[in-house]
Amino acid sequence: MTFILFLPLVLIIPIAFLSFFANDFIGNILANKNPIVRSYVWHIFFVGMAMAYFEIFYAWARIRMKSIFGNFMRRFFAESSKPCY
């Protein structure tokens, strides 16, 4: 379990430093079409990181726990993300 937790950090930490130092540059590139996005560059990074860890824990829960918890998480988040018309 420890290896599963820390392996993504090998990629996340260098990308976070790169994103921190290039925050204005990335914001300017993304703001060419939509200027509102400039202030949300860090939010995009954190949402991506949270989604990556969700996928890791979902796979771990399905394979290692051998329970329905992984399937429940998948169905719950899939259904909760659908728009309500």
N, C-alpha and C positions, 0 to 999 in steps of 0.2 A: 504494500500500500504506500509506503514512503517513496518508493521509486516512481510510482504513478503520480504522486503529488508534485514531486520536485523536477521531473523531467521537462514538463512544459516551461518551468521557470528558466531553464537553460536558453530558451528562445525568447521568452517574455522580457526578461531583464535587459538584454542588449537592445531589443526593439524599443523598450520603454526609454532607455537612455538616448537612443537615436531620435525618438519622437519628442523627447523633452528638449533636446538641443535644436531640433529642426521644427519646432512647433509653429513658429511664424511662417516658415517656408511652406509647410504642409497646409496650414490654414489659408495662405494666399492662393495656393494651387486649387484647393477645394472651393474657394470663394469666387473663382472666376465665373461660374454659372449661378451660384447661389450664395450671396454674401452673409446670410444668416449662419451658415455652417462654420464660419471662422472661429466662433467662440465655443464650438462643441467638438473640437479635435480630440481633447482628452476624453470626452464622453464616448466617442467612437472607439477609442482604444480600450477603455474599461468594459464596454459592452462586448467587444470582441473577446476580451480575456474571460469574462464571465461565461460567455457562450462556449468557449473552449473547455473551461473547467466543467461546465454542465455536461458536455459530451463525454468527458473522461469519467465523471462519476456515474453517468448513465450506463456506460459500457461496463464499468466495474460492478455496479449493482446488478446488472443482468447476468453477468458471467460468474462472478465470485460469490455473490450472496445466494444465487439459485432460488430466487424468490420472485414474487410478482411486483416487488417495489420498483424495479427498473421499468417494467411495462406500465405501471401506474404513473410514474413520473412522465414518461413519454406521452401517454394519452392525455394526462392532465394538462401539460404545457402545450400540447398541440391543440387541444380543444379551447384552452383559455386564450390562445393567441388569435383565434378566428374572430373576424369582426361580427358584431351582432347587428343584423339587418332587421 
